[in-house]
Amino acid sequence: MAPAATLVADEIAGSANSLSFGRTKDGKKLRIRAYPKFESLEEERLYRKQHLAAAFRVLVVHFHPNVSL
């Protein structure tokens, strides 16, 4: 079972897009970017497509020995 943790706004960064989720091994706050808010469905779909394509590129290059981008 995963340890319990709560998400709180990060006071150090002062950004609404940054969340604190636990601590690193050094004791620093672990900052994770929050999911952005979109005004339209088209903007959200474009954001998701771009990030999914980037993730696939990273995975293909890392796991497939005959592919280079």
PyRosetta script that sets phi, psi and omega in degrees:
from pyrosetta import init, pose_from_sequence

init()
pose = pose_from_sequence("MAPAATLVADEIAGSANSLSFGRTKDGKKLRIRAYPKFESLEEERLYRKQHLAAAFRVLVVHFHPNVSL")
pose.set_psi(1, 136.4)
pose.set_omega(1, -177.8)
pose.set_phi(2, -72.5)
pose.set_psi(2, 148.2)
pose.set_omega(2, 178.5)
pose.set_phi(3, -67.4)
pose.set_psi(3, 147.7)
pose.set_omega(3, 179.9)
pose.set_phi(4, -72.9)
pose.set_psi(4, 140.0)
pose.set_omega(4, 178.4)
pose.set_phi(5, -150.0)
pose.set_psi(5, 153.0)
pose.set_omega(5, 177.6)
pose.set_phi(6, -119.2)
pose.set_psi(6, 149.0)
pose.set_omega(6, 176.9)
pose.set_phi(7, -93.7)
pose.set_psi(7, 128.5)
pose.set_omega(7, 177.7)
pose.set_phi(8, -132.5)
pose.set_psi(8, 153.3)
pose.set_omega(8, 178.1)
pose.set_phi(9, -64.8)
pose.set_psi(9, 139.0)
pose.set_omega(9, -178.5)
pose.set_phi(10, -83.3)
pose.set_psi(10, 113.5)
pose.set_omega(10, -178.6)
pose.set_phi(11, -73.9)
pose.set_psi(11, -28.5)
pose.set_omega(11, -176.3)
pose.set_phi(12, -68.4)
pose.set_psi(12, -48.5)
pose.set_omega(12, -177.5)
pose.set_phi(13, -73.5)
pose.set_psi(13, -29.1)
pose.set_omega(13, -179.3)
pose.set_phi(14, 66.6)
pose.set_psi(14, 25.3)
pose.set_omega(14, -177.1)
pose.set_phi(15, -116.8)
pose.set_psi(15, 138.6)
pose.set_omega(15, 177.8)
pose.set_phi(16, -74.2)
pose.set_psi(16, -15.4)
pose.set_omega(16, -178.4)
pose.set_phi(17, -91.7)
pose.set_psi(17, 1.4)
pose.set_omega(17, -177.8)
pose.set_phi(18, -115.2)
pose.set_psi(18, 131.2)
pose.set_omega(18, 178.5)
pose.set_phi(19, -119.3)
pose.set_psi(19, 151.0)
pose.set_omega(19, 177.2)
pose.set_phi(20, -102.7)
pose.set_psi(20, 129.6)
pose.set_omega(20, -177.5)
pose.set_phi(21, -137.1)
pose.set_psi(21, 86.4)
pose.set_omega(21, 178.8)
pose.set_phi(22, 80.1)
pose.set_psi(22, -159.7)
pose.set_omega(22, -177.5)
pose.set_phi(23, -135.5)
pose.set_psi(23, 156.1)
pose.set_omega(23, 175.8)
pose.set_phi(24, -80.3)
pose.set_psi(24, 177.6)
pose.set_omega(24, 178.0)
pose.set_phi(25, -62.9)
pose.set_psi(25, -28.8)
pose.set_omega(25, -179.8)
pose.set_phi(26, -82.2)
pose.set_psi(26, -4.7)
pose.set_omega(26, -180.0)
pose.set_phi(27, 92.9)
pose.set_psi(27, 1.4)
pose.set_omega(27, 178.4)
pose.set_phi(28, -79.6)
pose.set_psi(28, 154.0)
pose.set_omega(28, 177.1)
pose.set_phi(29, -67.6)
pose.set_psi(29, 135.5)
pose.set_omega(29, 177.4)
pose.set_phi(30, -87.1)
pose.set_psi(30, 118.4)
pose.set_omega(30, -177.2)
pose.set_phi(31, -102.5)
pose.set_psi(31, 128.4)
pose.set_omega(31, 178.9)
pose.set_phi(32, -123.4)
pose.set_psi(32, 132.1)
pose.set_omega(32, 179.3)
pose.set_phi(33, -67.1)
pose.set_psi(33, 137.3)
pose.set_omega(33, 176.4)
pose.set_phi(34, -80.7)
pose.set_psi(34, 155.5)
pose.set_omega(34, 177.8)
pose.set_phi(35, -67.7)
pose.set_psi(35, 129.4)
pose.set_omega(35, -176.7)
pose.set_phi(36, -69.2)
pose.set_psi(36, 157.1)
pose.set_omega(36, 176.4)
pose.set_phi(37, -93.9)
pose.set_psi(37, 139.3)
pose.set_omega(37, -177.7)
pose.set_phi(38, -119.6)
pose.set_psi(38, 148.6)
pose.set_omega(38, 179.0)
pose.set_phi(39, -85.8)
pose.set_psi(39, -24.3)
pose.set_omega(39, -179.3)
pose.set_phi(40, -138.9)
pose.set_psi(40, 161.1)
pose.set_omega(40, 178.6)
pose.set_phi(41, -66.7)
pose.set_psi(41, -34.6)
pose.set_omega(41, -179.9)
pose.set_phi(42, -63.7)
pose.set_psi(42, -40.7)
pose.set_omega(42, 178.4)
pose.set_phi(43, -64.0)
pose.set_psi(43, -42.0)
pose.set_omega(43, 179.5)
pose.set_phi(44, -65.5)
pose.set_psi(44, -41.0)
pose.set_omega(44, 179.5)
pose.set_phi(45, -64.8)
pose.set_psi(45, -41.5)
pose.set_omega(45, 177.7)
pose.set_phi(46, -62.6)
pose.set_psi(46, -43.9)
pose.set_omega(46, 177.9)
pose.set_phi(47, -58.8)
pose.set_psi(47, -47.1)
pose.set_omega(47, -179.4)
pose.set_phi(48, -64.8)
pose.set_psi(48, -42.0)
pose.set_omega(48, 178.8)
pose.set_phi(49, -61.3)
pose.set_psi(49, -44.9)
pose.set_omega(49, -178.0)
pose.set_phi(50, -64.2)
pose.set_psi(50, -43.0)
pose.set_omega(50, -178.8)
pose.set_phi(51, -72.9)
pose.set_psi(51, -34.1)
pose.set_omega(51, 176.6)
pose.set_phi(52, -67.2)
pose.set_psi(52, -41.7)
pose.set_omega(52, 178.0)
pose.set_phi(53, -62.9)
pose.set_psi(53, -41.1)
pose.set_omega(53, 178.5)
pose.set_phi(54, -64.2)
pose.set_psi(54, -41.0)
pose.set_omega(54, 179.1)
pose.set_phi(55, -64.1)
pose.set_psi(55, -41.5)
pose.set_omega(55, 178.1)
pose.set_phi(56, -63.5)
pose.set_psi(56, -39.8)
pose.set_omega(56, 178.5)
pose.set_phi(57, -60.6)
pose.set_psi(57, -44.0)
pose.set_omega(57, 179.9)
pose.set_phi(58, -63.2)
pose.set_psi(58, -44.8)
pose.set_omega(58, -178.2)
pose.set_phi(59, -66.9)
pose.set_psi(59, -40.2)
pose.set_omega(59, -179.7)
pose.set_phi(60, -64.2)
pose.set_psi(60, -46.6)
pose.set_omega(60, -179.2)
pose.set_phi(61, -64.9)
pose.set_psi(61, -36.7)
pose.set_omega(61, -177.1)
pose.set_phi(62, -75.0)
pose.set_psi(62, -39.7)
pose.set_omega(62, -171.8)
pose.set_phi(63, -103.0)
pose.set_psi(63, -14.8)
pose.set_omega(63, -179.0)
pose.set_phi(64, -110.5)
pose.set_psi(64, 116.4)
pose.set_omega(64, -172.7)
pose.set_phi(65, -70.8)
pose.set_psi(65, -20.8)
pose.set_omega(65, -175.4)
pose.set_phi(66, -97.4)
pose.set_psi(66, 6.8)
pose.set_omega(66, -175.9)
pose.set_phi(67, -112.6)
pose.set_psi(67, 134.6)
pose.set_omega(67, 171.5)
pose.set_phi(68, -139.2)
pose.set_psi(68, 138.7)
pose.set_omega(68, -178.8)
pose.set_phi(69, -105.5)
pose.dump_pdb("model.pdb")
